[in-house]
Amino acid sequence: MLTQWFDPEPTFKGLVFARELVRQGFDVEVVTGFPNYPGGKLYPGYRMKLLQQEVIEGVQISRVPLYPSHDQSAVGRMVNYISFAAAALMYGVFGAKRPDVIYAYHPPLTVGIAASLIRLFRRVPVVYDIQDMWPDTLRATGMLSNRRILGIVGVMCGVVYRLVDHIVVLSPGFKKLLVERGVPEQKVDVIYNWCDEASMVNPAGELPQDFPGTDSFTIVFAGNMGKAQALDAVLDAAEIVQNKTERICFVFIGGGVEVDRLKEVAKDKALRNVQFLQAIPMAEIGAVLGKADALLVHLRKDPLFTITIPSKTQAYMAVGKPILMAVDGDAADLVNIAGCGVLAESENPGAIADAALRLYAMNSSEREAMGMRSREYYQKHLSLTVGVGRFGELFKRCCRSDQYK
């Protein structure tokens, strides 16, 4: 597994993924950096060195040096990405035992470049897992706006796509976009993301003291509150709802660059049905989600986000609660197929308000049935065991390829 970010850093396909691969019969070595994300400073107990190796729960972890950085400086970010890729390339070519298959996690793109070069030197098949569609994500989130640089990133992505043996994406829309850009359809598999199941299904912790009481119908949004989430539309929806009923309360949990401004907007609008709560540790968030009446997903209206399935969708489904899905495209299709929520157009306050009122108007048995369908669909199609099993089948298929024998 070649990934720049790994536990104890907050990462999606980290130790949980590696540990499940071991449980399913694989020998796993993780090549990663020294933990510094998201603060850009080394975690306590770690010291930068040429190589640090350890074994955790049957997973061998090899850490290579990098330049710690995660500030707003584009230069700092690039040096961070390139330094890890260079160190991983050196270790992968000259230090690591030759693997049967390389799993490479994207972003950043530099990991894909390193994996492609190791593939050429060691003649090892590469499975490339694309979680963010570059350069589209860089543009949509405002991380990068220079058209020339975005063009270069796009060209480099195309090179990596040609060199790797197989590509995994998180949604049908991602696959369609890659095929439109010239990637052979048979080279791309859709494997849906799973969630931190332990935190969702068996949560620790207690409800925050300021969480609304049982006399309120609570709609919870949990996670990052940045520009991509475009939560002004949700506040506008809350204003519409407030004029119709005092029972519905929108609860925002988490941090992000927009939190302070959103609080001011809610204050200016005199929204009595909106609460902002501090971020809650992942191990405890499931307890809060489980007490909500419905869970909200919202992203800005953007072509990229119509082919994105926000990771909170799977977490919400695992908890087993009705979902108010205000993201157009693949995410809405998933909720519709599972029959586990109500849909609203992204950045449409009226539609979001109508969806909230529809959920509120349902009787408790209707909402409970919706939540049961949500959990059942997650367990059958999206769970950790199902997803890692599909990866395992793909790894074995790549190993049987005559190209490397």
C-alpha positions in Angstrom: 0.0 0.0 0.0 1.5 3.3 -1.1 -0.2 6.2 0.6 1.1 9.5 1.8 -1.3 9.6 4.8 -1.7 6.8 7.3 -2.7 6.3 10.9 -2.3 8.1 13.3 -3.2 10.8 10.8 -6.9 11.1 10.0 -7.2 9.1 6.8 -9.9 7.1 5.1 -8.1 4.0 3.7 -5.6 3.5 6.5 -5.1 0.9 9.2 -8.7 -0.3 9.0 -8.3 -1.2 5.3 -4.8 -2.8 5.8 -6.0 -4.8 8.8 -9.0 -6.1 6.9 -6.7 -7.2 4.0 -4.6 -9.1 6.5 -7.8 -10.7 7.9 -8.7 -11.7 4.4 -5.4 -13.5 3.9 -3.0 -10.9 2.4 0.5 -9.9 3.6 0.5 -6.1 3.7 3.4 -3.6 3.8 2.3 0.1 4.0 4.8 2.6 2.6 3.9 6.0 4.0 5.3 9.2 5.5 6.0 10.4 9.0 2.6 11.7 10.4 2.2 15.4 10.1 -1.3 15.9 8.6 -3.3 18.1 9.0 -1.2 20.5 11.1 2.0 20.2 9.1 4.0 19.3 12.2 5.3 15.9 13.2 3.1 14.0 15.7 4.5 13.6 19.2 6.7 10.5 19.5 8.0 10.6 15.9 11.3 11.8 14.7 12.3 12.2 11.1 14.7 9.6 9.9 15.6 7.8 6.6 13.4 4.8 7.5 11.2 3.7 10.4 9.5 0.3 10.4 7.0 -1.2 12.8 4.3 -3.9 12.8 0.8 -3.0 14.0 -1.9 -5.7 14.1 -0.1 -7.8 11.5 0.5 -4.8 9.2 4.1 -3.9 8.4 4.5 -0.1 8.2 7.5 1.5 6.6 7.8 5.3 7.0 10.0 7.3 4.7 11.0 11.0 5.2 9.1 14.0 3.8 8.9 17.7 4.2 6.2 18.3 6.8 3.7 21.0 5.6 0.0 21.6 5.2 -0.4 25.3 5.3 -2.0 27.6 2.7 1.3 27.9 0.8 1.2 26.2 -2.6 5.0 25.9 -2.5 4.9 24.2 0.9 2.3 21.7 -0.2 4.2 20.9 -3.4 7.4 20.3 -1.5 5.5 18.1 0.9 4.0 16.0 -1.9 7.2 15.8 -4.0 9.5 14.9 -1.0 7.3 12.0 0.0 7.0 10.7 -3.6 10.8 10.9 -4.1 11.5 9.0 -0.8 8.8 6.4 -1.5 10.2 5.9 -5.0 13.7 5.3 -3.6 12.5 2.9 -1.0 10.1 1.1 -3.4 12.8 0.6 -6.0 15.9 -0.2 -3.8 14.6 -1.0 -0.3 11.3 -2.8 -0.3 10.7 -6.5 -0.8 9.2 -7.0 -4.3 5.4 -7.1 -3.8 2.9 -9.0 -6.0 0.8 -5.9 -6.5 1.0 -2.2 -5.5 -2.1 -0.4 -4.2 -1.6 3.4 -4.6 -3.9 6.0 -3.0 -4.7 9.3 -4.8 -4.5 12.2 -3.8 -1.9 13.5 -4.3 -1.0 12.8 -7.9 2.6 12.5 -6.9 1.9 9.2 -5.3 0.6 7.9 -8.6 3.7 9.1 -10.4 5.9 7.3 -7.8 3.9 4.1 -8.1 4.1 4.2 -11.9 7.9 4.5 -11.8 8.2 1.7 -9.2 6.0 -0.4 -11.6 8.5 0.2 -14.4 11.6 -0.7 -12.4 10.2 -3.6 -10.4 7.7 -4.9 -13.0 4.8 -5.0 -10.5 1.1 -4.3 -11.4 -0.4 -1.1 -9.9 -4.0 -0.6 -8.7 -4.7 3.1 -8.6 -7.4 4.3 -6.2 -8.8 7.7 -7.2 -10.6 9.5 -4.4 -10.3 13.0 -5.8 -10.6 13.8 -9.5 -7.6 16.0 -10.3 -7.4 18.6 -11.7 -11.2 19.0 -11.3 -11.1 19.0 -7.5 -8.3 21.5 -7.4 -10.4 23.9 -9.5 -13.8 23.2 -7.8 -12.4 23.7 -4.2 -10.4 26.8 -5.1 -7.0 25.2 -4.2 -5.7 26.0 -7.6 -6.9 28.5 -10.3 -4.0 28.9 -12.7 -5.3 27.4 -16.0 -1.8 26.5 -17.2 -0.9 24.6 -14.1 -4.3 22.9 -14.1 -3.6 21.9 -17.7 -0.2 20.4 -16.7 -1.8 18.5 -13.8 -4.4 17.1 -16.3 -1.7 15.9 -18.7 0.2 14.2 -15.8 -3.0 12.5 -14.7 -3.4 11.1 -18.2 0.1 9.7 -18.2 -0.4 8.0 -14.8 -3.8 6.6 -16.0 -2.1 5.0 -19.0 0.8 3.5 -17.0 -1.1 1.9 -14.1 -2.7 -1.5 -14.6 -6.1 -0.8 -13.1 -8.1 2.1 -11.7 -10.6 2.1 -8.9 -13.1 5.0 -8.4 -15.7 5.8 -5.8 -18.7 6.5 -8.1 -20.2 5.6 -11.5 -19.7 9.3 -12.5 -16.0 9.1 -11.9 -15.8 6.1 -14.2 -17.8 7.8 -16.9 -15.6 10.8 -16.8 -12.4 8.7 -17.0 -13.8 6.8 -20.0 -14.7 10.1 -21.7 -11.1 11.1 -21.2 -9.8 8.1 -23.0 -9.3 5.5 -20.2 -10.5 2.0 -21.4 -13.8 1.1 -19.7 -12.5 -2.4 -18.7 -9.6 -0.7 -16.9 -11.9 1.0 -14.3 -13.9 -0.5 -11.5 -16.3 1.2 -9.2 -15.8 0.2 -5.5 -17.9 2.3 -3.2 -16.2 3.7 0.0 -17.1 2.4 3.4 -17.1 4.3 6.7 -15.5 4.0 10.1 -17.9 1.3 11.2 -16.7 1.0 14.7 -17.4 4.7 15.4 -20.8 4.6 13.7 -22.2 1.3 14.9 -20.7 1.1 18.4 -20.1 4.7 19.3 -18.6 5.9 22.6 -19.2 9.2 24.3 -22.3 11.1 25.3 -24.5 13.8 23.6 -23.3 17.4 24.0 -25.2 19.2 26.7 -26.5 21.8 24.1 -27.9 19.2 21.7 -31.6 19.8 21.1 -34.1 17.9 23.3 -36.6 15.4 22.2 -39.2 18.1 21.7 -37.3 19.2 18.5 -37.1 17.4 15.2 -33.3 17.6 14.6 -31.6 17.6 11.2 -27.9 17.2 11.7 -25.1 18.2 9.3 -21.7 16.7 10.6 -18.3 17.4 9.1 -16.2 20.1 7.5 -17.9 23.5 6.8 -16.0 25.0 3.9 -16.8 26.7 0.6 -17.5 23.4 -1.1 -20.3 22.7 1.4 -22.1 26.0 0.5 -24.1 26.0 3.7 -25.6 29.5 3.1 -28.3 27.7 1.2 -29.1 25.5 4.2 -29.4 28.6 6.4 -31.7 30.2 3.9 -33.8 26.9 4.0 -33.8 27.1 7.8 -35.3 30.6 7.6 -38.1 29.3 5.3 -38.7 26.4 7.7 -38.7 28.7 10.8 -41.6 30.7 9.3 -43.7 27.4 9.1 -42.8 25.5 12.3 -40.7 26.0 15.4 -40.2 22.2 15.9 -37.5 21.6 13.3 -33.9 22.4 14.3 -30.8 22.3 12.0 -27.7 21.3 13.9 -24.2 21.9 12.5 -21.4 19.9 14.0 -17.7 20.4 13.1 -15.2 22.9 12.1 -14.0 24.6 8.9 -13.1 28.0 7.4 -16.7 29.0 7.0 -17.9 28.3 10.6 -17.5 31.8 12.0 -19.1 33.5 9.0 -22.0 31.1 9.0 -22.6 31.8 12.7 -22.8 35.5 11.9 -25.2 34.9 9.0 -27.5 32.8 11.3 -27.3 35.6 13.9 -28.2 38.3 11.3 -31.2 36.2 10.1 -32.3 35.7 13.8 -32.5 32.0 13.2 -33.8 30.3 16.4 -33.8 26.9 14.7 -30.1 26.7 14.0 -27.3 25.5 16.4 -23.6 25.2 15.9 -21.7 22.6 18.0 -18.0 22.1 18.2 -16.3 19.2 16.4 -16.7 15.8 18.0 -14.1 13.1 17.9 -14.8 10.4 15.3 -15.1 7.8 18.0 -18.0 9.7 19.5 -19.8 11.2 16.5 -21.9 8.0 15.9 -23.7 8.6 19.2 -24.8 12.1 18.1 -25.8 10.9 14.6 -27.9 8.1 16.2 -29.9 10.7 18.2 -30.8 12.8 15.2 -34.1 12.5 13.4 -32.5 13.0 10.0 -29.0 13.6 8.6 -28.1 16.2 6.0 -25.7 16.1 3.1 -25.0 19.2 1.0 -22.5 20.4 -1.5 -22.2 23.3 -3.9 -23.8 23.0 -7.3 -20.8 22.0 -9.4 -20.3 19.4 -12.3 -17.6 17.7 -10.2 -19.9 17.2 -7.2 -22.6 15.5 -9.3 -20.2 12.6 -9.7 -19.0 12.7 -6.1 -20.4 10.7 -3.2 -19.4 12.5 0.0 -17.9 10.1 2.5 -20.5 11.2 5.1 -23.2 9.5 3.0 -21.9 6.0 3.9 -21.5 7.0 7.6 -25.1 8.3 7.7 -26.3 5.0 6.1 -24.4 2.8 8.5 -26.0 4.7 11.4 -29.4 3.9 10.0 -31.1 7.3 9.8 -33.2 9.0 7.1 -31.0 11.2 4.9 -31.8 14.6 3.4 -29.6 14.4 0.3 -29.0 17.8 -1.2 -26.3 16.8 -3.6 -27.2 16.3 -7.3 -26.1 13.3 -9.3 -24.5 10.0 -8.1 -25.1 10.7 -4.3 -28.8 11.3 -4.9 -29.0 8.2 -7.1 -27.5 6.1 -4.3 -30.0 7.4 -1.7 -32.9 6.9 -4.2 -31.8 3.3 -5.0 -31.5 2.5 -1.3 -34.9 4.2 -0.6 -33.4 5.7 2.5 -34.1 9.4 2.3 -35.5 12.5 0.6 -33.8 14.4 -2.2 -33.4 18.1 -2.7 -31.7 20.2 -5.3 -28.3 21.4 -4.3 -28.1 25.2 -3.3 -31.9 25.4 -3.6 -33.2 26.7 -0.2 -36.8 26.2 -1.2 -36.2 22.5 -2.2 -34.1 21.9 1.0 -36.9 23.4 3.2 -39.5 21.3 1.4 -37.5 18.2 2.0 -37.0 19.0 5.7 -40.8 19.6 6.1 -41.6 16.3 4.3 -39.3 14.3 6.7 -40.9 16.1 9.6 -44.5 15.3 8.3 -43.8 11.6 8.1 -44.8 9.4 11.0 -42.2 7.7 13.1 -42.7 4.3 11.5 -42.1 5.7 8.0 -38.8 7.3 9.1 -37.8 4.1 11.0 -38.4 2.0 7.9 -36.3 4.5 5.9 -33.5 4.2 8.4 -33.6 0.4 8.3 -33.3 0.4 4.5 -30.4 2.7 4.9 -28.5 0.4 7.2 -29.4 -2.7 5.3 -28.2 -1.3 2.0 -24.9 -0.2 3.6 -24.3 -3.7 5.0 -25.1 -5.4 1.8 -23.3 -3.2 -0.7 -21.0 -0.7 1.0 -19.5 -2.2 4.1 -15.8 -2.7 4.9 -16.0 -6.4 4.3 -17.7 -6.1 1.0 -15.4 -3.3 -0.3 -12.1 -4.9 0.8 -13.3 -8.2 -0.6 -13.7 -6.6 -4.0 -10.3 -5.0 -3.7 -8.9 -8.5 -2.8 -10.4 -10.0 -6.0 -8.9 -7.2 -8.1 -5.5 -7.7 -6.5 -5.5 -11.4 -7.2 -6.7 -10.8 -10.8 -3.7 -8.4 -11.4 -1.3 -10.9 -9.9 -2.5 -13.5 -12.4 -1.6 -11.3 -15.3 0.9 -12.9 -17.7 2.5 -9.5 -18.2 4.7 -9.8 -15.1 5.5 -13.5 -15.2 
